[in-house]
Amino acid sequence: MTGDAIPTTRRRDAERTRAALFRAATREFGTHGFAGARIERIVAGAGCNIRMIYHHFGSKAALYQAVVESAYADLRAEEAKLDLDLDDPFGCLDTLLRFTMRYFASHPHLEGLIRSENDTRARVVGTSPAIRASSDRLKGRLEAIVAAGEAKGLFRAGIDPLQLYVTITALSRFHLANGYSLSAVLDTDLRSAEWRRGWADYAAELVRRYVAVV
């Protein structure tokens, strides 16, 4: 191996180790939250030693912050790809709602991270400029959808875009966060694909009726 190849190999090894730590940390924090997460389990999952966490991230808290910021960045990046045609405001809301429902259902670690953030009073979300900036862009799109709907005479006046997004998020997450307990109480499998399809249609109709001019 040449002298030039050695630094390149070491750099690639370091990148692989960092990526493995990040994946393991995402699973750990998503399952146990910040307080319950153990760095011993993270390094075991990554196949390295504890020193590597401090080498690559500096601390458990910094690693947690990186995981949370990345999770939100991934969500916002996928949201940004949505084709929201303002000529069809109802279609915009339907697309956004169904995307949000699918995303949370297919990214269970995000639900765990959000739960952890609430337990820690928004330890990262409340202080991260990156998360704030991406959220501002989302708010801008929601405001544009509501404005377009009102301008076309399709939406009733006075809709608060932020309240609307909280509604969409609640409809997308509540049955996931409480799926086991509600399924037991109601004797219905809220986690089944069939139930979720029906819930998505119900939620879409609920939002449509909420915003529509009567």
N, CA and C of each residue as an Amber inpcrd file, in Angstrom:
protein
   642
   0.8540000  -1.2040000   0.0000000   0.0000000   0.0000000   0.0000000
   0.8800000   1.2410000   0.0000000   0.5740000   2.1800000  -0.8670000
   1.3790000   3.3920000  -0.9660000   1.0660000   4.3330000   0.1750000
   1.9680000   5.3130000   0.3440000   1.7740000   6.2940000   1.4090000
   0.5090000   7.1020000   1.2190000   0.1680000   7.4080000  -0.0660000
  -1.0440000   8.1870000  -0.3340000  -2.2990000   7.3910000  -0.0270000
  -2.2230000   6.0660000  -0.2100000  -3.4040000   5.2250000  -0.0170000
  -3.7520000   5.0540000   1.4530000  -2.7530000   5.1120000   2.3280000
  -3.0050000   4.8920000   3.7560000  -3.9560000   5.9360000   4.3350000
  -3.7250000   7.2520000   4.1230000  -4.6740000   8.2420000   4.6520000
  -6.0770000   8.0700000   4.0750000  -6.1610000   7.7120000   2.7720000
  -7.4720000   7.5170000   2.1500000  -8.2080000   6.3610000   2.8020000
  -7.5030000   5.2620000   3.0500000  -8.1180000   4.0990000   3.6920000
  -8.5740000   4.4380000   5.0990000  -7.7360000   5.1520000   5.8210000
  -8.1020000   5.5400000   7.1830000  -9.3210000   6.4600000   7.1820000
  -9.3660000   7.3660000   6.2090000 -10.5120000   8.2800000   6.1270000
 -11.7970000   7.5030000   5.8460000 -11.7160000   6.5390000   4.9480000
 -12.9010000   5.7330000   4.6410000 -13.3280000   4.9050000   5.8440000
 -12.3550000   4.3640000   6.5620000 -12.6750000   3.6040000   7.7760000
 -13.3590000   4.4970000   8.7980000 -12.8480000   5.7170000   8.9390000
 -13.4370000   6.6620000   9.8900000 -14.8580000   7.0280000   9.4800000
 -15.0730000   7.2070000   8.1800000 -16.4170000   7.5390000   7.6900000
 -17.3830000   6.3880000   7.9330000 -16.9110000   5.1650000   7.7300000
 -17.7650000   3.9940000   7.9800000 -18.0990000   3.8730000   9.4590000
 -17.1090000   4.1200000  10.3090000 -17.3520000   4.0470000  11.7500000
 -18.3510000   5.1080000  12.1810000 -18.1780000   6.3130000  11.6760000
 -19.1040000   7.3980000  12.0280000 -20.5230000   7.0730000  11.5730000
 -20.6500000   6.5480000  10.3530000 -21.9730000   6.1960000   9.8330000
 -22.6030000   5.0730000  10.6470000 -21.7940000   4.0950000  11.0480000
 -22.3130000   2.9880000  11.8560000 -22.7730000   3.4820000  13.2210000
 -22.0070000   4.3770000  13.8210000 -22.4060000   4.9680000  15.1010000
 -23.7130000   5.7410000  14.9530000 -23.8390000   6.4670000  13.8630000
 -25.0320000   7.2840000  13.6460000 -26.2660000   6.4030000  13.4990000
 -26.1400000   5.3250000  12.7400000 -27.2760000   4.4090000  12.5700000
 -27.6590000   3.7650000  13.8950000 -26.6640000   3.3090000  14.6360000
 -26.9370000   2.6760000  15.9260000 -27.5380000   3.6690000  16.9060000
 -27.0500000   4.8990000  16.8810000 -27.5740000   5.9310000  17.7780000
 -29.0100000   6.2890000  17.4210000 -29.3250000   6.3150000  16.1380000
 -30.6970000   6.6040000  15.7140000 -31.6480000   5.5520000  16.2620000
 -31.2510000   4.2910000  16.1870000 -32.0860000   3.2140000  16.7490000
 -32.2030000   3.3570000  18.2590000 -31.0990000   3.6230000  18.9100000
 -31.0780000   3.6800000  20.3770000 -31.8850000   4.8600000  20.9030000
 -31.6430000   6.0360000  20.3710000 -32.3850000   7.2190000  20.8400000
 -33.8560000   7.1330000  20.4340000 -34.1230000   6.5690000  19.2570000
 -35.5010000   6.4250000  18.8180000 -36.2850000   5.4490000  19.6680000
 -35.5970000   4.4810000  20.2570000 -36.2550000   3.4750000  21.0960000
 -36.3130000   3.8930000  22.5530000 -35.2270000   4.4420000  23.0680000
 -35.1180000   4.7000000  24.5080000 -35.1180000   6.1750000  24.8850000
 -35.0890000   7.0790000  23.9040000 -35.0110000   8.4940000  24.2230000
 -33.6200000   8.8790000  24.6880000 -33.4290000  10.1740000  24.9520000
 -32.1010000  10.6330000  25.3670000 -31.7170000  10.0620000  26.7260000
 -32.6220000  10.1460000  27.6900000 -32.2940000   9.7150000  29.0510000
 -32.0650000   8.2110000  29.1320000 -32.8600000   7.4430000  28.4040000
 -32.7610000   5.9880000  28.5030000 -31.7090000   5.3670000  27.6120000
 -31.1940000   6.1170000  26.6700000 -30.2000000   5.5830000  25.7390000
 -28.8840000   5.3100000  26.4580000 -28.2130000   4.2660000  26.0450000
 -26.9350000   3.8860000  26.6400000 -25.8600000   3.8350000  25.5580000
 -24.7670000   4.5290000  25.8200000 -23.6970000   4.5570000  24.8230000
 -23.0920000   3.1700000  24.6350000 -23.1820000   2.3200000  25.6780000
 -22.6650000   0.9570000  25.5430000 -23.4210000   0.1940000  24.4600000
 -24.7470000   0.3920000  24.4040000 -25.5300000  -0.2820000  23.3680000
 -25.2560000   0.3170000  21.9940000 -25.0140000   1.6180000  21.9560000
 -24.7300000   2.2670000  20.6720000 -23.4410000   1.7180000  20.0710000
 -22.3850000   1.6640000  20.8660000 -21.1040000   1.1940000  20.3180000
 -21.1570000  -0.2950000  20.0060000 -21.9380000  -1.0480000  20.7860000
 -22.0920000  -2.4700000  20.4810000 -22.7900000  -2.6440000  19.1370000
 -23.8090000  -1.8320000  18.8960000 -24.5160000  -1.9000000  17.6250000
 -23.6690000  -1.4400000  16.4560000 -22.7400000  -0.5340000  16.7290000
 -21.8680000  -0.0100000  15.6730000 -20.6110000  -0.8490000  15.4870000
 -20.3450000  -1.7350000  16.4370000 -19.1550000  -2.5710000  16.3410000
 -17.8600000  -1.8230000  16.5660000 -17.8780000  -0.8670000  17.4980000
 -16.6580000  -0.1170000  17.8040000 -16.5900000   0.1170000  19.3060000
 -15.6470000   0.9260000  19.7550000 -15.5210000   1.1710000  21.1840000
 -16.0470000   2.5610000  21.5440000 -16.2400000   2.7730000  22.8450000
 -16.8470000   4.0100000  23.3290000 -16.0330000   5.2400000  22.9270000
 -14.7340000   5.0830000  22.8610000 -13.8800000   6.2190000  22.5100000
 -14.2790000   6.8340000  21.1770000 -14.8200000   6.0250000  20.2750000
 -15.1900000   6.5160000  18.9470000 -16.3470000   7.5170000  18.9980000
 -17.2380000   7.3640000  19.9710000 -18.3210000   8.3470000  20.1090000
 -17.7430000   9.7210000  20.3940000 -16.8160000   9.7700000  21.3280000
 -16.2310000  11.0520000  21.7150000 -15.3050000  11.5930000  20.6310000
 -14.6890000  10.6890000  19.8760000 -13.8170000  11.1200000  18.7790000
 -14.6290000  11.7650000  17.6570000 -15.7580000  11.1510000  17.3040000
 -16.5350000  11.6190000  16.1540000 -17.5860000  12.6680000  16.5100000
 -18.1140000  12.6060000  17.7360000 -19.2350000  13.4920000  18.0720000
 -19.0000000  14.3610000  19.3020000 -18.0530000  14.0010000  20.1270000
 -17.7270000  14.8290000  21.2890000 -18.4110000  14.4160000  22.5680000
 -19.6780000  14.0100000  22.4880000 -20.4210000  13.6370000  23.6920000
 -21.7090000  12.9370000  23.2900000 -22.3340000  12.3070000  24.2680000
 -23.6470000  11.6930000  24.0390000 -24.6540000  12.7530000  23.6210000
 -24.6220000  13.9130000  24.2770000 -25.5700000  14.9880000  23.9690000
 -25.3930000  15.4870000  22.5390000 -24.1530000  15.6240000  22.1040000
 -23.8960000  16.0960000  20.7410000 -24.3380000  15.0640000  19.7110000
 -24.1520000  13.7910000  20.0320000 -24.6060000  12.7240000  19.1410000
 -26.1300000  12.7340000  19.0430000 -26.7870000  12.8980000  20.1700000
 -28.2500000  12.9780000  20.1880000 -28.7330000  14.1570000  19.3460000
 -28.0940000  15.2950000  19.5000000 -28.4790000  16.4720000  18.7170000
 -28.3360000  16.2000000  17.2250000 -27.2430000  15.5680000  16.8450000
 -27.0230000  15.2650000  15.4300000 -28.1040000  14.3360000  14.8930000
 -28.5020000  13.3600000  15.6950000 -29.5430000  12.4100000  15.2810000
 -30.8800000  13.1170000  15.1110000 -31.2510000  13.9400000  16.0800000
 -32.5390000  14.6440000  16.0100000 -32.5620000  15.6090000  14.8250000
 -31.4980000  16.3800000  14.6560000 -31.4490000  17.3280000  13.5390000
 -31.5230000  16.6000000  12.2020000 -30.8620000  15.4710000  12.1030000
 -30.8890000  14.7020000  10.8650000 -32.2860000  14.1560000  10.5870000
 -32.9650000  13.6860000  11.6280000 -34.3170000  13.1420000  11.4550000
 -35.2780000  14.2080000  10.9470000 -35.1860000  15.3930000  11.5170000
 -36.0480000  16.4880000  11.0650000 -35.6580000  16.9490000   9.6650000
 -34.3700000  16.9830000   9.3840000 -33.9140000  17.3930000   8.0530000
 -34.4210000  16.4260000   6.9890000 -34.3930000  15.1320000   7.2930000
 -34.8870000  14.1300000   6.3430000 -36.3770000  14.3240000   6.0810000
 -37.1450000  14.5540000   7.1450000 -38.5840000  14.7850000   6.9920000
 -38.8490000  16.0110000   6.1240000 -38.1940000  17.1140000   6.4440000
 -38.4210000  18.3500000   5.6980000 -37.9500000  18.2220000   4.2440000
 -36.8790000  17.4760000   4.0140000 -36.3840000  17.2930000   2.6490000
 -37.4050000  16.5340000   1.8060000 -38.0160000  15.5110000   2.3960000
 -39.0370000  14.7590000   1.6670000 -40.2950000  15.5990000   1.4650000
 -40.6570000  16.4020000   2.4650000 -41.7960000  17.3140000   2.3100000
 -41.5640000  18.2790000   1.1570000 -40.3400000  18.7680000   1.0560000
 -40.0190000  19.7670000   0.0300000 -40.1640000  19.2090000  -1.3830000
 -40.0950000  17.8850000  -1.5190000 -40.2190000  17.2560000  -2.8330000
 -41.6730000  17.1350000  -3.2870000 -42.6120000  17.3640000  -2.3750000
 -44.0210000  17.2000000  -2.7240000 -44.4350000  18.2090000  -3.7880000
 -45.1680000  17.7330000  -4.7670000 -45.6810000  18.6040000  -5.8260000
 -47.0130000  19.1770000  -5.3630000 -46.9590000  20.3430000  -4.7450000
 -48.1550000  20.9830000  -4.2050000 -48.5890000  22.0870000  -5.1600000
 -49.5610000  21.7740000  -5.9850000 -50.0540000  22.6970000  -7.0070000
 -51.0930000  23.6200000  -6.3840000 -50.7510000  24.8930000  -6.2550000
 -51.6440000  25.8430000  -5.5960000 -52.9280000  26.0940000  -6.3810000
 -52.9890000  25.6230000  -7.6270000 -54.2490000  25.7010000  -8.3640000
 -55.2690000  24.7010000  -7.8150000 -54.7940000  23.7590000  -7.0080000
 -55.6670000  22.7460000  -6.4010000 -55.3930000  22.6900000  -4.8980000
 -55.8960000  23.6610000  -4.1370000 -55.6030000  23.7160000  -2.6970000
 -56.0650000  22.4790000  -1.9350000 -57.2250000  21.9280000  -2.2990000
 -57.6830000  20.7050000  -1.6400000 -56.7060000  19.5610000  -1.8950000
 -56.2310000  19.4770000  -3.1370000 -55.2560000  18.4480000  -3.4740000
 -53.9590000  18.6200000  -2.7070000 -53.5490000  19.8740000  -2.4860000
 -52.3360000  20.1510000  -1.7020000 -52.4560000  19.5740000  -0.2970000
 -53.5920000  19.8490000   0.3440000 -53.7740000  19.3660000   1.7130000
 -53.8440000  17.8470000   1.7550000 -54.5250000  17.2490000   0.7800000
 -54.6230000  15.7920000   0.7410000 -53.2420000  15.1640000   0.5620000
 -52.4540000  15.7490000  -0.3420000 -51.0990000  15.2410000  -0.5770000
 -50.2400000  15.3640000   0.6740000 -50.2860000  16.5260000   1.3200000
 -49.4780000  16.7510000   2.5160000 -49.9040000  15.8280000   3.6460000
 -51.2060000  15.6760000   3.8470000 -51.6990000  14.8090000   4.9150000
 -51.2800000  13.3640000   4.6920000 -51.5220000  12.8460000   3.5080000
 -51.2090000  11.4340000   3.2470000 -49.7030000  11.1850000   3.2750000
 -48.9260000  12.1520000   2.8100000 -47.4680000  12.0160000   2.9320000
 -47.0620000  11.9360000   4.3940000 -47.5800000  12.8530000   5.2160000
 -47.2140000  12.8970000   6.6330000 -47.5880000  11.5970000   7.3280000
 -48.7450000  11.0520000   7.0020000 -49.1730000   9.7890000   7.6040000
 -48.2390000   8.6530000   7.2010000 -47.9080000   8.5870000   5.9200000
 -47.0110000   7.5240000   5.4580000 -45.6260000   7.6690000   6.0700000
 -45.1570000   8.9050000   6.1680000 -43.7920000   9.1190000   6.6560000
 -43.6550000   8.6790000   8.1080000 -44.5820000   9.1020000   8.9450000
 -44.4960000   8.7060000  10.3480000 -44.6410000   7.1970000  10.5040000
 -45.5180000   6.5940000   9.7180000 -45.7220000   5.1490000   9.8190000
 -44.4720000   4.3750000   9.4100000 -43.7250000   4.9030000   8.4520000
 -42.5460000   4.1950000   7.9410000 -41.2410000   4.6190000   8.6160000
 -41.3120000   5.5800000   9.5420000 -40.1180000   6.0270000  10.2700000
 -40.4030000   6.0240000  11.7730000 -40.5540000   4.8410000  12.3540000
 -40.9040000   4.7780000  13.7860000 -39.8840000   5.4360000  14.7010000
 -38.6210000   5.4910000  14.2700000 -37.6230000   6.1490000  15.1160000
 -37.9340000   7.6300000  15.2980000 -38.5760000   8.2490000  14.2960000
 -38.9160000   9.6690000  14.4070000 -39.9420000   9.8820000  15.5090000
 -40.9190000   9.0070000  15.5960000 -41.9060000   9.0980000  16.6750000
 -41.2160000   9.0060000  18.0310000 -40.2400000   8.0930000  18.1410000
 -39.5020000   7.9680000  19.3960000 -38.6910000   9.2040000  19.7240000
 -38.0910000   9.8030000  18.7080000 -37.3050000  11.0180000  18.9300000
 -38.1980000  12.1850000  19.3330000 -39.3660000  12.2870000  18.7120000
 -40.2970000  13.3520000  19.0910000 -40.7590000  13.1620000  20.5300000
 -41.0360000  11.9300000  20.8940000 -41.4270000  11.6490000  22.2850000
 -40.3080000  12.0460000  23.2410000 -39.0770000  11.7450000  22.8700000
 -37.9330000  12.1160000  23.7020000 -37.8010000  13.6270000  23.8120000
 -38.0210000  14.3300000  22.7020000 -37.9410000  15.7880000  22.7240000
 -39.0050000  16.3930000  23.6340000 -40.1750000  15.8040000  23.6450000
 -41.2100000  16.2920000  24.5550000 -40.8490000  15.9990000  26.0060000
 -40.2510000  14.8310000  26.2420000 -39.8280000  14.4870000  27.6030000
 -38.7500000  15.4420000  28.1120000 -37.9110000  15.9260000  27.2000000
 -36.8080000  16.8220000  27.5860000 -37.1270000  18.2910000  27.3020000
 -38.4130000  18.5850000  27.0670000 -38.8630000  19.9630000  26.8080000
 -38.1300000  20.5850000  25.6210000 -38.0780000  19.8140000  24.5370000
 -37.4870000  20.2820000  23.2700000 -36.0120000  20.6330000  23.4310000
 -35.2700000  19.7010000  23.9840000 -33.8370000  19.8900000  24.2260000
 -33.1020000  20.3340000  22.9610000 -33.4070000  19.7020000  21.8480000
 -32.7570000  20.0380000  20.5810000 -33.6510000  20.9080000  19.7110000
 -34.8910000  20.4880000  19.5390000 -35.8030000  21.2010000  18.6400000
 -35.9580000  22.6630000  19.0410000 -35.9460000  22.9260000  20.3360000
 -36.1480000  24.2880000  20.8060000 -34.9500000  25.1990000  20.6450000
 -33.7980000  24.6310000  20.3220000 -32.5770000  25.4450000  20.2450000
 -31.8450000  25.3350000  18.9130000 -32.3270000  24.4850000  18.0240000
 -31.6010000  24.2240000  16.7770000 -31.9820000  25.2140000  15.6770000
 -31.0450000  26.0390000  15.2180000 -31.3380000  26.9530000  14.1010000
 -31.7210000  26.2000000  12.8310000 -31.1210000  25.0340000  12.6100000
 -31.4070000  24.2670000  11.3950000 -32.8540000  23.7960000  11.3790000
 -33.3260000  23.2940000  12.5120000 -34.7110000  22.8290000  12.5830000
 -35.6680000  24.0040000  12.4600000 -35.3290000  25.1150000  13.0850000
 -36.1790000  26.2970000  13.0010000 -36.2920000  26.7830000  11.5500000
 -35.1830000  26.8130000  10.8410000 -35.1950000  27.2940000   9.4550000
 -36.0470000  26.4020000   8.5650000 -35.9020000  25.0900000   8.7200000
 -36.6830000  24.1770000   7.8820000 -38.1640000  24.2490000   8.2280000
 -38.4800000  24.4790000   9.4900000 -39.8740000  24.6170000   9.9030000
 -40.4830000  25.8970000   9.3490000 -39.6880000  26.9500000   9.2640000
 -40.1670000  28.2080000   8.6880000 -40.5600000  28.0210000   7.2230000
 -39.7940000  27.2120000   6.5020000 -40.1260000  26.9570000   5.0960000
 -41.4480000  26.1970000   4.9810000 -41.6570000  25.2420000   5.8810000
 -42.9210000  24.5010000   5.8830000 -44.0830000  25.4380000   6.1760000
 -43.9070000  26.3170000   7.1550000 -44.9760000  27.2650000   7.4890000
 -45.3100000  28.1440000   6.2910000 -44.2870000  28.5170000   5.5380000
 -44.5160000  29.3270000   4.3490000 -45.3690000  28.6050000   3.3140000
 -45.1240000  27.3150000   3.1280000 -45.9220000  26.5450000   2.1650000
 -47.3660000  26.4150000   2.6360000 -47.5530000  26.2000000   3.9300000
 -48.9080000  26.0940000   4.4650000 -49.6680000  27.4040000   4.3000000
 -48.9880000  28.4960000   4.5800000 -49.6250000  29.8090000   4.4160000
 -50.0360000  30.0310000   2.9640000 -49.2000000  29.5800000   2.0350000
 -49.5120000  29.7420000   0.6140000 -50.7200000  28.8930000   0.2160000
 -50.8150000  27.6770000   0.7550000 -51.9550000  26.8050000   0.4500000
 -53.2500000  27.4220000   0.9610000 -53.2180000  27.8860000   2.2030000
 -54.4170000  28.4900000   2.7910000 -54.8170000  29.7420000   2.0190000
 -53.8420000  30.5730000   1.6870000 -54.1360000  31.8000000   0.9400000
 -54.7390000  31.4800000  -0.4220000 -54.2070000  30.4560000  -1.0870000
 -54.7310000  30.0710000  -2.4020000 -56.1620000  29.5600000  -2.2850000
 -56.4150000  28.7600000  -1.2520000 -57.7650000  28.2380000  -1.0620000
 -58.7770000  29.3310000  -0.7880000 -58.3670000  30.3060000   0.0100000
 -59.2670000  31.4240000   0.3160000 -59.4840000  32.2920000  -0.9210000
 -58.4200000  32.5430000  -1.6720000 -58.5220000  33.3910000  -2.8650000
 -59.4420000  32.7790000  -3.9170000 -59.4750000  31.4620000  -3.9950000
 -60.3210000  30.7800000  -4.9640000 -61.7470000  30.5770000  -4.4580000
 -61.9950000  30.9980000  -3.2180000 -63.3230000  30.8210000  -2.6600000
 -63.6320000  29.3970000  -2.2580000 -62.5950000  28.5790000  -2.1010000
 -62.7760000  27.1750000  -1.7330000 -62.6700000  26.9560000  -0.2300000
 -61.7750000  27.7240000   0.4210000 -61.5730000  27.6010000   1.8640000
 -62.3270000  28.7150000   2.5680000 -62.8470000  28.4170000   3.7160000
 -63.4880000  29.4490000   4.5300000 -62.4290000  30.4240000   5.0400000
 -62.8430000  31.6010000   5.4050000 -61.9090000  32.6110000   5.8980000
 -61.4920000  32.3040000   7.3330000 -60.2920000  32.7520000   7.6860000
 -59.8510000  32.6830000   9.0720000 -59.1510000  31.4120000   9.4860000
 -58.7390000  30.5770000   8.5340000 -58.0270000  29.3430000   8.8820000
 -56.6060000  29.6850000   9.3140000 -56.1950000  29.1690000  10.4500000
 -54.8330000  29.3680000  10.9520000 -53.9500000  28.2520000  10.3890000
 -52.9550000  28.5750000   9.5490000 -52.1100000  27.5350000   8.9540000
 -51.3960000  26.6660000   9.9890000 -50.9950000  27.2630000  11.1140000
 -50.2930000  26.4790000  12.1290000 -51.2340000  25.5090000  12.8250000
 -52.4530000  25.9590000  13.1300000 -53.4330000  25.0480000  13.7090000
 -53.7520000  23.9120000  12.7370000 -53.7870000  24.2450000  11.4640000
 -54.0530000  23.2330000  10.4470000 -52.9540000  22.1770000  10.4330000
 -51.6890000  22.6100000  10.5470000 -50.6000000  21.6280000  10.5420000
 -50.5970000  20.7910000  11.8180000 -50.9190000  21.4020000  12.9450000
 -51.0210000  20.6260000  14.1840000 -52.0990000  19.5550000  14.0220000
 -53.1970000  19.9050000  13.3710000 -54.2600000  18.9380000  13.1100000
 -53.7560000  17.7950000  12.2390000 -53.0400000  18.1280000  11.1680000
 -52.4950000  17.1070000  10.2720000 -51.5260000  16.1980000  11.0160000
 -50.6660000  16.7950000  11.8310000 -49.6930000  16.0060000  12.5860000
 -50.3850000  15.0950000  13.5920000 -51.3950000  15.6200000  14.2820000
 -52.1250000  14.8110000  15.2600000 -52.8090000  13.6290000  14.5830000
 -53.4350000  13.8710000  13.4450000 -54.0990000  12.7970000  12.7140000
 -53.1000000  11.7660000  12.2000000 -51.8690000  12.1820000  12.0020000
 -50.8330000  11.2930000  11.4730000 -50.1210000  10.4960000  12.5540000
 -50.1260000  10.9870000  13.7880000 -49.2940000  10.3860000  14.8290000
 -50.0480000   9.7230000  15.9730000 -51.2300000  10.2170000  16.3080000
 -51.8750000   9.7670000  17.5400000 -52.1000000   8.2610000  17.5440000
 -52.5750000   7.7150000  16.4370000 -52.8600000   6.2780000  16.3900000
 -51.5800000   5.4440000  16.4040000 -50.4580000   6.0460000  16.0150000
 -49.1760000   5.3410000  16.0800000 -48.6150000   5.3680000  17.4940000
 -48.6530000   6.5470000  18.1090000 -48.1030000   6.6970000  19.4600000
 -48.9000000   5.9030000  20.4860000 -50.1790000   5.6870000  20.2090000
 -51.0510000   5.0090000  21.1750000 -51.6680000   3.7410000  20.5980000
 -51.0360000   3.2040000  19.5690000 -51.6130000   2.0860000  18.8400000
 -51.8720000   0.8460000  19.6630000 -50.9320000   0.4570000  20.4940000
 -51.1020000  -0.7740000  21.2620000 -52.2160000  -0.6450000  22.2940000
 -52.2110000   0.4520000  23.0400000 -53.2170000   0.6130000  24.0920000
 -54.6120000   0.7990000  23.4980000 -54.7400000   1.6240000  22.4620000
 -56.0510000   1.8250000  21.8510000 -56.5600000   0.5490000  21.1910000
 -55.6700000  -0.2080000  20.5760000 -56.0780000  -1.4700000  19.9610000
 -56.6430000  -2.4240000  21.0000000 -55.9980000  -2.4540000  22.1770000
 -56.4740000  -3.3350000  23.2430000 -57.8110000  -2.8610000  23.7980000
 -57.9280000  -1.5610000  24.0390000 -59.1600000  -1.0110000  24.6150000
 -60.3290000  -1.1560000  23.6500000 -60.0900000  -0.8920000  22.3720000
 -61.1610000  -0.8950000  21.3750000 -61.3370000  -2.2440000  20.6910000
 -60.4550000  -3.1910000  21.0090000 -60.4950000  -4.5240000  20.4030000
 -60.4650000  -4.4360000  18.8740000 -59.6230000  -3.5360000  18.3970000
 -59.4420000  -3.3220000  16.9600000 -57.9670000  -3.0510000  16.7110000
 -57.4060000  -3.6870000  15.6920000 -55.9770000  -3.5180000  15.4260000
 -55.7290000  -2.2260000  14.6590000 -55.4240000  -1.1660000  15.4050000
 -55.1600000   0.1290000  14.7840000 -53.8430000   0.1510000  14.0160000
 -53.0550000  -0.8960000  14.1630000 -51.7620000  -0.9380000  13.4850000
 -51.8220000  -1.7340000  12.1780000 -52.9930000  -2.2520000  11.8470000
 -53.1190000  -3.0240000  10.6110000 -53.1640000  -2.0950000   9.3980000
 -52.7150000  -2.6190000   8.2550000 -52.7130000  -1.8230000   7.0210000
 -54.1330000  -1.4380000   6.6220000 -55.0730000  -2.3380000   6.8110000
 -56.4620000  -2.0520000   6.4410000 -57.0280000  -0.9040000   7.2700000
 -56.7880000  -0.9490000   8.5980000 -57.3050000   0.1260000   9.4500000
 -56.6520000   1.4530000   9.0840000 -55.3730000   1.4330000   8.8030000
 -54.6650000   2.6750000   8.4860000 -55.1440000   3.2790000   7.1730000
 -55.4790000   2.4440000   6.2080000 -56.0210000   2.9780000   4.9480000
 -57.3510000   3.6760000   5.2000000 -58.2050000   3.0320000   5.9950000
 -59.4830000   3.6500000   6.3220000 -59.3120000   4.9340000   7.1080000
 -58.3540000   4.9350000   8.0220000 -58.0860000   6.1300000   8.8260000
 -57.5760000   7.2740000   7.9510000 -56.7340000   6.9610000   6.9820000
 -56.2100000   7.9980000   6.0900000 -57.3460000   8.6530000   5.3030000
 -58.2760000   7.8450000   4.8140000 -59.4160000   8.3990000   4.0730000
 -60.2920000   9.2510000   4.9870000 -60.5200000   8.7550000   6.1990000
 -61.3290000   9.5080000   7.1660000 -60.6580000  10.8390000   7.5020000
 -59.3490000  10.7980000   7.7570000 -58.6120000  12.0120000   8.1170000
 -58.6290000  13.0230000   6.9760000 -58.4740000  12.5390000   5.7490000
 -58.4870000  13.4370000   4.5930000 -59.8450000  14.1250000   4.4580000
 -60.9150000  13.3700000   4.6610000 -62.2530000  13.9530000   4.5830000
 -62.4830000  14.9380000   5.7220000 -61.9620000  14.6150000   6.8970000
 -62.1010000  15.4940000   8.0550000 -61.4440000  16.8490000   7.7910000
 -60.2240000  16.8230000   7.2730000 -59.5040000  18.0640000   6.9770000
 -60.2110000  18.8420000   5.8710000 -60.6620000  18.1340000   4.8630000
 -61.3520000  18.8030000   3.7520000 -62.6020000  19.5270000   4.2480000
 -63.3890000  18.8520000   5.0720000 -64.6160000  19.4690000   5.5810000
 -64.2990000  20.6440000   6.5120000 -63.1820000  20.5490000   7.2180000
 -62.8040000  21.6230000   8.1400000 -62.4870000  22.9140000   7.3960000
 -61.7850000  22.7990000   6.2770000 -61.3350000  24.0120000   5.5870000
 -62.3490000  24.5330000   4.5730000 -63.2570000  23.6820000   4.1250000
 -64.1270000  24.0450000   3.0080000 -65.1680000  25.0970000   3.3880000
 -65.4890000  25.9140000   2.4100000 -66.5970000  26.8600000   2.5650000
 -67.8910000  26.0620000   2.6950000 -68.7050000  26.4070000   3.6680000
 -69.9660000  25.6900000   3.8890000 -71.0370000  26.2600000   2.9630000
